[in-house]
Amino acid sequence: MLDFLHELIREQISALDSNTKFVFIQPAYLPQHAILEMFISEPASLYVRFDDEMSTQSTVRDVLEQHLIAQFPNGGWSDVRLLVLDECDRTDLAELDGLLTEFLELPNLRVLLLSRLVPGFIRTNAAINARARFIPIENRLMFPDYIAASQKTLLEVRALGSGHVFLNGKPVSDWDGDLPRNLFFYLIDRGMATRAQIFESFWPDLPVHEATNVFHVTKRKINEILDLDLTRYSGGFYRIAPDIELIYDVSLFKDLMQRSAVETKKVAQDILARAIWLYKGNFLIGIDSQTNAWVHSRQHELSQLYGEALFTQGKLIEQAGDSSTALGLFIRASALNRQREDLAGAIMVLYRKLSMFEDALKTYERIEADISDTLGISPAQWLQDLAANIRAEAKASLPSTKISQ
């Protein structure tokens, strides 16, 4: 678990008060069991993991009673202090809703729930909602507070990677074709767009009246899929409807990068760690960028920004004295911009510092070949001089080792 997330989660667990009866681990937080380990030290705990076979053969109540008897043979629910329900999405959520409501009558019991999905009863059961908490909560990391948002329309859009959409915690996966999905992501990414901009991006070769028809049909399909109006038209622009609370990872990533540029080194390092964590992959890798120019340009922009995050973080960590971690960040950044000389130089310097002379020279040979093949020129003189110095230093320190010429 990354340090900043570990600290955030510990703080939020420590802040839980006696009124918090139900603790839901964020479905989007993949290492859920790492959080479970922070709770399971409670001696009077009961752990129940649901599976498909269990859900078809027994009721939720039966399953819980069986585990209670097995782990507390001489006791009852009043003896349990922590009930852990794992993989809740595999069981009957309607029945689970009813049981959790009954558990409100047990003053000393806390329930920890792990699930791949946000249970619908969070929005419909006011009694549970009033005493529930999600962990972790951090909108800037795509961990929304589903409790606070239960009276709103919450739209989570994750475009860094293959592209995922969640509406009020539920995944939206059936788009009835590529066009509605692609247009949805375009409208989200643009935030506001004119009709002409949309037509140019999707139907540049169609007459305006035909493009208008296709656009309205597709927009209507999006609204049907979401069961809400995604956009409002005003002042010549289509904008995201104001009654939608949108959390968009691309916007969060760019905001973190902008903030890191104006902060102190210590604060910037913390912000960059969050930005790097948020970047799960290149922008909408599931959409064909060859036929969607807007995707291609956004992919290039964001991948370069991600590379800058890695490079800047590497420099800050190097200044703090951690050469190995800095080198790893520089190498990751280099994969995104193979012709960047300052980055190659930083890698070579750290390899030399770690006495990895062959790796330093291989880094130079790679960028030398890349620049020659694409631009027909040689690397900058300072980089050539650095390679020469490393080569000489390597020969002096390891005379028996074959050094690249």
Secondary structure, DSSP 8 states (H G I E B T S, - for coil): --HHHHHHHHHHHHT--TT--EEEE-TT-S-HHHHHHHHTT-SSEEEEE--HHHHHHS-HHHHHHHHHHHH-TT--GGG-SEEEEESGGGS-HHHHHHHHHHHTT-TT-EEEE--SS--THHHH-HHHHTTEEEES-BGGGTB--TTGGGGSEEEEEE-BSS-EEEETTEE----SSHHHHHHHHHHHHHSEE-HHHHHHHH-TTS-HHHHHHHHHHHHHHHHHHHTS--EEEETTEEEE-TTEEEEEHHHHHHHHHHHHTTS-HHHHHHHHHHHHHH--SSBTTTS-TTT-HHHHHHHHHHHHHHHHHHHHHHHHHHHTT-HHHHHHHHHHHHTT-TT-HHHHHHHHHHHHHTT-HHHHHHHHHHHHHHHHHHHSS---HHHHHHHHHHHHHHHHH-TTS----
